Amino acid sequence: MSIHSSLKISGAGTGARNVWTRMERLVALKKVGRWSPGDPVTGLPKVRTRFKVKTKKQLKAAAHSDEAAPGAEGVEGAEGAADEKAGGKK
């Protein structure tokens, strides 16, 4: 016998967890250099569990800006771009 479609769980329960295990916290703290082997594992500092995720719109904008500036521009190039955005006013 199968489960009726209205009784199936859709995946609403698979969200971001707000509590990490000690090992997950240690890995995150190692990445930012706030913990090293030999340090006590009790009394660890708090660690953010949610991170901002770029939306499709933000990813497109980032890709577009990377294509617009393919080479390394000097200081003059950056100032020129800022002047263009401001309408050429100084």
Kinemage of the C-alpha trace (Angstrom):
@kinemage 1
@onewidth
@group {chain A} dominant
@subgroup {mainchain}
@vectorlist {calphas} color= white
{ca met a 1} P 0.000 0.000 0.000
{ca ser a 2} L 1.345 3.479 -0.824
{ca ile a 3} L 1.055 6.788 0.988
{ca his a 4} L -1.559 9.223 -0.245
{ca ser a 5} L -0.022 12.284 -1.919
{ca ser a 6} L -1.605 14.665 0.606
{ca leu a 7} L 0.165 12.870 3.456
{ca lys a 8} L 3.681 13.061 2.006
{ca ile a 9} L 6.155 15.499 3.505
{ca ser a 10} L 7.267 17.936 0.855
{ca gly a 11} L 10.653 18.932 2.203
{ca ala a 12} L 9.419 21.791 4.328
{ca gly a 13} L 11.282 20.248 7.251
{ca thr a 14} L 14.650 20.475 5.520
{ca gly a 15} L 15.679 24.016 6.377
{ca ala a 16} L 18.762 25.540 7.917
{ca arg a 17} L 19.603 24.096 11.299
{ca asn a 18} L 20.106 26.647 14.038
{ca val a 19} L 22.259 24.407 16.243
{ca trp a 20} L 25.601 22.949 15.179
{ca thr a 21} L 27.440 20.004 16.657
{ca arg a 22} L 30.718 20.667 18.427
{ca met a 23} L 32.682 19.336 15.444
{ca glu a 24} L 30.853 21.655 13.031
{ca arg a 25} L 31.606 24.600 15.316
{ca leu a 26} L 35.280 23.630 15.540
{ca val a 27} L 35.576 23.445 11.756
{ca ala a 28} L 33.948 26.868 11.370
{ca leu a 29} L 36.200 28.371 14.049
{ca lys a 30} L 39.312 26.846 12.435
{ca lys a 31} L 38.432 28.499 9.123
{ca val a 32} L 38.431 31.969 10.677
{ca gly a 33} L 41.412 31.232 12.941
{ca arg a 34} L 39.601 31.493 16.264
{ca trp a 35} L 40.428 27.921 17.358
{ca ser a 36} L 43.475 25.708 16.939
{ca pro a 37} L 44.189 22.135 18.006
{ca gly a 38} L 45.156 22.074 21.664
{ca asp a 39} L 42.660 24.760 22.658
{ca pro a 40} L 39.888 23.631 25.037
{ca val a 41} L 36.738 22.340 23.344
{ca thr a 42} L 34.460 23.541 26.108
{ca gly a 43} L 33.239 27.110 26.302
{ca leu a 44} L 33.506 27.726 22.553
{ca pro a 45} L 32.425 31.107 21.200
{ca lys a 46} L 29.169 31.438 19.316
{ca val a 47} L 29.180 30.708 15.597
{ca arg a 48} L 26.747 32.035 13.003
{ca thr a 49} L 24.711 29.245 11.458
{ca arg a 50} L 22.905 31.168 8.726
{ca phe a 51} L 24.708 32.858 5.911
{ca lys a 52} L 23.384 35.206 3.288
{ca val a 53} L 22.811 33.460 -0.013
{ca lys a 54} L 23.038 35.422 -3.217
{ca thr a 55} L 19.878 35.491 -5.258
{ca lys a 56} L 19.765 34.816 -8.989
{ca lys a 57} L 19.546 38.550 -9.596
{ca gln a 58} L 22.686 39.211 -7.533
{ca leu a 59} L 24.556 36.389 -9.275
{ca lys a 60} L 23.674 37.840 -12.697
{ca ala a 61} L 24.838 41.289 -11.604
{ca ala a 62} L 28.127 39.891 -10.317
{ca ala a 63} L 28.689 37.939 -13.540
{ca his a 64} L 27.867 41.032 -15.591
{ca ser a 65} L 30.309 43.197 -13.633
{ca asp a 66} L 33.049 40.557 -14.055
{ca glu a 67} L 32.526 40.577 -17.831
{ca ala a 68} L 32.565 44.376 -17.948
{ca ala a 69} L 35.992 44.569 -16.277
{ca pro a 70} L 38.022 41.672 -17.739
{ca gly a 71} L 41.465 43.104 -16.917
{ca ala a 72} L 43.005 44.629 -13.850
{ca glu a 73} L 42.333 48.334 -14.033
{ca gly a 74} L 44.537 50.883 -12.386
{ca val a 75} L 43.434 53.685 -10.112
{ca glu a 76} L 42.699 55.890 -13.120
{ca gly a 77} L 40.272 53.311 -14.544
{ca ala a 78} L 38.383 53.059 -11.276
{ca glu a 79} L 38.106 56.841 -10.993
{ca gly a 80} L 36.871 57.069 -14.590
{ca ala a 81} L 34.168 54.507 -13.907
{ca ala a 82} L 33.071 56.426 -10.818
{ca asp a 83} L 32.912 59.645 -12.872
{ca glu a 84} L 30.784 57.919 -15.518
{ca lys a 85} L 28.310 56.745 -12.877
{ca ala a 86} L 28.109 60.257 -11.446
{ca gly a 87} L 27.333 61.656 -14.884
{ca gly a 88} L 30.818 62.986 -15.568
{ca lys a 89} L 30.534 65.697 -12.892
{ca lys a 90} L 33.577 66.592 -10.836
